[in-house]
Amino acid sequence: MLKDHFRPQSFNGIDDIVIVGGGLAGLFCALKLAPRPVTILAAAPIGHGASSAWAQGGIAAAMSPGDTFEKHVADTVTAGAGIVDEKMTRMMVAEGPARIHDLLEYGVPFDRDLEGKLLLSREAAHSERRIVRVRGDMAGKAIMEALIAAVRRTPSIRIIEGYVVEELVREGRFISGVVARPDAGQSKTRVSFPARAVVLCSGGIGHLYAVTTNPWEACGQGVGMAARAGAIIADPEFVQFHPTAINIGKDPAPLATEALRGDGAVLVNSAGHRFMLDIHPDGELAPRDIVSRGVFAEVQAGRGAFLDCTKAVGKHFPEMFPTVYASCLAASIDPVTQPIPVVPAVHYHMGGVLTDGQGRTSIDGLWAAGEVTSTGVHGANRLASNSLLEAVVFAARIAESIKGTLPAPKLTEWGDDAGENDDPVTVEDSPPFKVLRSLMSECVGVVRTRESLTRAIREIAALERANNRLRFANIITTAKLIAVAALQRTESRGGHFRADCPSERAEWQRRTYLTLAQAERLAAEVAETEPA
């Protein structure tokens, strides 16, 4: 049990809502809950540990004269490879324009044309121009800066930075709070935060893999925590690889935004051959999973893959895409005159904690929003720029749900028991975590097989047996859920590709629902079989 702990001061005597995570979903939800008191627990300084701040493309919303909600829904369903929840998607799309106007009111400087109207761009697999952006590739950064400023102006929101949430506290049917470790997870003390409502907005899983575009905080802890508390996890096998991470050996890998291909950039190999036209009639604007496999094949074959922007963007690169331009220059690449070396990198997780249309999970008292969830709107393959849309739409819905579910706030007692204490050594720098990242990339990556997945499950089990850290237990739980679900799905669909089952199968045109207990049983069956 914890030896050294302290009882923090409650905010104005009230602290009944705790939001885990300071990304777009968490901040937007807190603002929508105002003036109700809320505490945001963030592992990193607000704005520095969230994938939202790194998003380059923008937010998709059907707002142009020629666009309709039905077209946006249709594009989402097509990209999602047959398992998109159309009811949830229609709701998300219909509420998109209102959420864009909310962001404008919070001060987000979306690009406008000379008449002052929102400037809309097109991205891969969208049939219309419906992406609202900021200076080409700076949407995520600008949105987060505006929301951070709005949050800091809001007296009902308390921000506690540098607290790594390690555990959801469950009492019977209810989540009753969280346990977090201060000092960016380095403290020997753990602190309990009792709450009547917990909103999980902890982000994605990118750093489960060796090559990712996500910040290190996105390592699957939220999904693992929720699963360990008993929540149902949906579609964990569907991992989206961005086809054009800049291949310069950086971790995380800088991103060459989808918008570059939307503006006409092409993919070529070292011989200058435009290989995507051999694979799909839409070439570079094919769905991301298809483009990722095309790029992966060229890299694996030793021919390399390069994004050639010299003709489509050329001299306009610095002002049109300043973030990508800066990343290239830092690696001595001039994208105005040189093709950019690219490689697929884990970018987004379509799976996660199962939620309903109000953001409620399968455990009372626990809501969730953002990449940690699986709402069903992405299906097997997220449509570009739908992720930020999903985050704000469901964050707002959670705020309404909590307002309607919980009565007026009351004083919350702080618990004396903050749970077990364990070694606070940084998990993310540990040898087991590095082994896990390599294992996931090699065996549960762009291309998977039964052999690679069974190997992954066995080696994950070995890492679990040797582990004594709670934070790593959360991380490795998520890895196990992904690998087990990928082994179960004996077909290829969207972001999940099995080389031994390369086609879609009608019986698998459905979502996956998995609890940790079920995953444990399936993993045990794999462990009992002889290695191939």
Secondary structure, 3 states (H helix, E strand, C coil): CCCCCCCCCCECCECCEEEECCCHHHHHHHHHHCCCCEEEEECCCCCCCCHHHHCCCCEECCCCCCCCHHHHHHHHHHHCCCCCCHHHHHHHHHHHHHHHHHHHHCCCCCCECCCCCECEECCCCCCCCCEECCCCCCHHHHHHHHHHHHHHCCCCEEEEECCEEEEEEEECCEEEEEEEECHHHCCCCCEEEECCEEEECCCCCHHHCCCECCCCCCCCHHHHHHHHCCCCEECCCCEEEEEEEECCCCCCCCECCHHHHHCCCEEECCCCCCHHHHCCCCHHHCCHHHHHHHHHHHHHCCCCCEEECCCCCHHHHHHHCHHHHHHHHHCCCCCCCCCEEEEEEEEEECCEEECCCCCECCCECEEECCCCEECCCCCCCCCCCHHHHHHHHHHHHHHHHHHHHCCCCCCCCCCCCCCCCCCCCCHHHCHHHHHHHHHHHHHCCCCECHHHHHHHHHHHHHHHHHCCCHHHHHHHHHHHHHHHHHHHCCCCECCECECCECCCCHHHCCCCEECHHHHHHHHHHHHHCCCC
